[in-house]
Amino acid sequence: MNIRDQIFEKVTSFPTLPTITQRLLSIIEDPNAADAEIGRVIQYDPALTANVLKAANSAFLGFSKPVSSITEASVRVGKKWIFQIAVSSLIYSNLNVFAKGYELTAEQLWRHSMAVALMSENFGKILRLGDTGMIFTGGLVHDIGKIALHDAVDEYYDQLQEIVDTDELSFEEAERKLLGIDHAEVGALIAEHWKFSPAIIDIIRWHHYPQGAEQITSAIDIVHAADALCMMEGFGLGKEGLQYHVCQESLSRLDLTKETVETAVSRVMDSLENIEDMFSDKPAECAAVRR
């Protein structure tokens, strides 16, 4: 069995996400869904309910009266904020591994994924795009392929690095050349396995190479730009970060100004700090903060 076939076998045995995740995604993508509806879905998962209520009652939100139910939390802070906490908590269990091949600890992988999600959402708001929930999710799971590919990267790292140095390629280009597949494509296959929407699958598949997409969307460009900026800011560099190529066409299409980027970076840094403060005992189980 060749390397690519081994990787495909690993993807097909990748854990499925709980049904509740699919339901949450369908709600956030439905503009007509009531805020309370997300509460009715979450309330059947005790651990998820506890995480959401803990975040809703954090000092950061500053409510004088404690929130006692998911429905009340949804009404107070809105379904999108509740969605971000819930989906991030559910997906975190699949990110909570040491990505050895990329030299990323579980915390670093989560921190980078969270930073890209927050950065992507901020760009979506600044650019006045309506579907920031989908963009947030795409940013959150953009690197999920590293979970399935890190063993192969670790085994063949010296050869991958030689290709990067000799051929002056980015790390993911070296993955494709040696392994026959890169972590973005692996991530897209996992997202298909999880039955994510085509928009999120495309974000994952093309987050390193937007110009390869059949239809280049603002969401793909945004997550690509957010990923690059988070690398530059040091959120989860690992081995890959030093060989990262940024698509200038994406930056031009988004027309991001220096002020826009600085604002988004500042908001992300504040948000991550607040997240860690809110969930100091389990910092990686939370998701986003209300901005």
C-alpha positions in Angstrom: 0.0 0.0 0.0 1.5 3.4 -1.0 1.6 6.5 1.2 -1.5 8.1 -0.3 -3.6 4.9 0.1 -2.5 4.6 3.8 -3.6 8.2 4.3 -7.0 7.6 2.7 -7.5 4.5 4.9 -6.8 6.7 8.0 -9.3 9.3 6.8 -12.1 6.8 6.3 -11.6 5.5 9.9 -11.6 9.1 11.3 -14.2 9.6 14.1 -17.5 11.0 13.1 -18.9 14.1 14.7 -21.9 13.9 16.9 -25.3 14.4 15.2 -25.8 17.5 17.3 -23.0 19.2 15.4 -24.8 18.8 12.1 -27.9 20.2 13.7 -26.1 23.2 15.0 -24.5 23.9 11.7 -27.9 23.7 9.9 -29.3 26.2 12.4 -26.6 28.8 12.1 -26.9 28.6 8.3 -30.6 29.2 8.5 -31.3 33.0 8.8 -34.9 32.3 9.8 -34.0 30.1 12.8 -35.1 31.5 16.1 -32.4 32.2 18.8 -34.1 29.8 21.2 -33.9 26.9 18.7 -30.2 26.4 19.3 -30.9 26.1 23.0 -33.4 23.3 22.3 -30.7 21.4 20.5 -27.9 21.9 23.1 -30.0 21.1 26.1 -29.9 17.4 25.4 -26.1 17.3 25.8 -25.3 17.8 29.5 -21.5 18.4 29.0 -22.1 20.9 26.2 -24.8 22.6 28.3 -22.4 23.0 31.2 -19.7 24.5 28.9 -22.1 27.0 27.4 -23.6 28.1 30.7 -20.1 28.5 32.2 -19.1 30.8 29.4 -22.4 32.7 29.5 -21.9 33.3 33.2 -18.3 34.4 32.9 -17.1 37.7 34.4 -16.2 38.8 30.8 -19.9 39.2 29.8 -20.7 41.1 33.0 -24.3 40.0 33.6 -25.5 41.0 37.0 -27.9 38.1 37.2 -26.7 34.5 36.4 -27.9 32.7 33.4 -29.7 29.5 34.4 -30.7 27.9 31.1 -29.5 27.5 27.6 -32.6 29.2 26.3 -32.0 32.2 28.5 -28.3 32.3 27.4 -29.4 32.2 23.7 -31.8 35.1 24.2 -29.2 37.2 26.1 -26.1 36.8 24.0 -27.6 35.5 20.6 -27.5 32.2 18.8 -24.3 32.9 16.9 -22.2 33.3 20.1 -23.8 30.2 21.6 -23.1 28.4 18.4 -19.4 29.3 18.4 -19.0 28.0 21.9 -20.9 24.8 21.2 -19.3 23.9 17.9 -15.8 24.7 19.1 -16.3 22.6 22.2 -17.5 19.6 20.1 -14.8 19.9 17.5 -12.0 20.4 20.1 -12.1 16.7 21.0 -10.8 16.0 17.5 -8.1 18.7 17.7 -6.9 17.6 21.1 -3.9 15.7 19.9 -0.1 16.3 19.6 0.5 16.9 15.8 4.0 15.5 16.1 4.9 15.8 12.4 4.2 19.5 12.5 5.7 20.0 16.0 2.4 21.4 17.2 1.1 20.6 20.7 -2.6 20.1 21.2 -2.7 23.6 22.8 -0.8 25.2 19.9 -3.0 23.5 17.3 -6.2 24.7 19.1 -4.8 28.2 19.6 -4.0 28.5 15.9 -7.3 27.1 14.8 -9.2 29.4 17.2 -7.2 32.5 16.2 -7.9 31.8 12.5 -11.6 31.4 13.2 -11.7 34.6 15.1 -9.6 36.5 12.6 -11.8 35.2 9.8 -15.0 36.2 11.5 -13.6 39.7 12.2 -12.7 40.1 8.5 -16.2 38.9 7.6 -17.7 41.6 9.8 -15.4 44.3 8.6 -16.2 43.4 5.0 -19.9 43.2 5.9 -20.4 39.6 4.8 -23.6 38.1 6.2 -22.5 34.5 6.7 -19.8 34.9 9.4 -20.9 31.8 11.2 -19.9 29.6 8.3 -16.6 31.6 7.9 -15.9 31.1 11.6 -16.4 27.4 11.3 -14.3 27.1 8.2 -11.5 28.9 10.0 -11.9 26.7 13.1 -11.5 23.4 11.1 -9.2 24.6 8.3 -6.2 22.5 9.6 -8.1 19.4 10.7 -6.2 17.5 8.0 -3.0 17.8 10.1 -4.6 15.4 12.7 -4.7 12.6 10.1 -1.5 13.5 8.2 0.9 14.3 11.0 2.3 10.7 11.4 3.2 10.6 7.7 4.8 14.1 7.9 6.8 13.0 10.9 8.0 9.9 9.1 9.1 11.7 5.9 9.9 15.1 7.4 13.6 15.1 6.3 12.6 14.3 2.7 9.8 17.0 2.9 12.2 19.6 4.2 14.8 18.7 1.5 12.1 19.3 -1.2 11.2 22.6 0.4 14.8 23.8 0.4 15.9 22.4 -2.9 12.8 23.2 -5.0 11.9 26.3 -3.0 8.3 25.1 -2.4 5.9 25.7 0.4 5.5 22.9 2.9 2.1 21.9 1.6 3.5 21.8 -1.9 6.2 19.5 -0.7 3.5 17.3 0.9 1.7 17.0 -2.4 4.9 16.2 -4.2 6.1 13.5 -1.9 3.0 12.1 -0.3 0.6 12.6 -3.2 -1.7 14.6 -1.0 -1.5 17.6 1.4 -3.2 18.3 4.7 -5.7 20.7 3.1 -7.0 17.9 0.8 -7.0 15.5 3.7 -9.0 18.0 5.8 -11.5 18.4 3.0 -12.0 14.6 2.9 -12.6 14.5 6.6 -15.1 17.4 6.3 -16.9 15.4 3.6 -16.9 12.4 6.1 -18.4 14.8 8.7 -21.0 15.9 6.1 -20.1 19.6 6.3 -21.5 22.0 3.8 -19.8 22.4 0.4 -18.8 26.0 1.4 -16.8 24.8 4.5 -15.3 21.9 2.6 -14.0 24.3 -0.1 -12.6 26.6 2.6 -10.6 23.7 4.0 -9.5 22.3 0.6 -8.3 25.7 -0.8 -7.1 27.5 2.3 -3.5 27.4 1.1 -4.3 27.7 -2.6 -7.4 29.9 -3.2 -6.7 30.2 -6.9 -7.2 26.5 -7.3 -10.9 26.7 -6.4 -13.4 26.3 -9.2 -15.3 29.2 -7.7 -13.1 31.6 -5.5 -15.3 33.0 -2.8 -14.7 35.7 -0.2 -14.8 33.0 2.5 -11.9 31.1 1.0 -9.8 34.3 0.6 -10.6 35.4 4.1 -9.6 32.1 5.8 -6.4 32.0 3.6 -5.5 35.6 4.7 -6.4 34.9 8.3 -4.3 31.8 8.4 -1.3 33.7 7.0 -1.7 36.5 9.4 -2.0 34.2 12.4 1.2 32.5 11.3 2.9 35.9 11.1 1.6 36.7 14.6 3.0 33.5 16.0 -0.3 31.6 16.7 0.8 28.0 16.3 3.7 28.2 13.8 5.0 24.7 14.1 7.3 23.4 11.3 5.0 24.6 8.5 4.9 28.3 9.4 8.3 29.2 8.2 7.5 27.9 4.7 4.2 29.5 4.1 3.4 31.2 0.8 0.7 33.9 0.8 -1.6 34.4 -2.2 -1.3 38.1 -3.1 -4.4 37.8 -5.4 -6.4 36.9 -2.3 -5.2 40.0 -0.4 -6.0 42.2 -3.5 -9.5 40.8 -3.9 -10.3 41.4 -0.2 -8.7 44.9 -0.4 -7.7 44.7 3.3 -6.1 47.9 4.6 -3.3 48.1 7.1 -5.8 49.6 9.6 -8.2 46.7 9.0 -5.6 44.1 9.6 -4.3 45.9 12.7 -7.9 46.1 14.1 -8.6 42.4 13.5 -5.2 41.3 15.0 -5.9 43.4 18.1 -9.4 41.9 18.5 -8.2 38.3 18.1 -5.5 38.8 20.7 -8.0 40.2 23.2 -10.5 37.5 22.4 -8.0 34.7 23.0 -6.9 36.2 26.3 -10.6 36.4 27.4 -11.2 32.8 26.4 -8.3 31.6 28.5 -9.5 33.7 31.4 -13.1 32.4 31.1 -12.0 28.7 31.0 -8.8 28.8 33.0 -9.2 25.2 34.2 -10.0 23.9 30.7 -8.8 26.7 28.3 -9.2 24.7 25.1 -12.7 23.5 25.6 -14.2 26.9 25.1 -14.8 28.6 21.8 -15.3 32.3 21.2 -16.2 35.4 23.1 -18.8 38.0 22.3 -17.2 40.9 20.4 
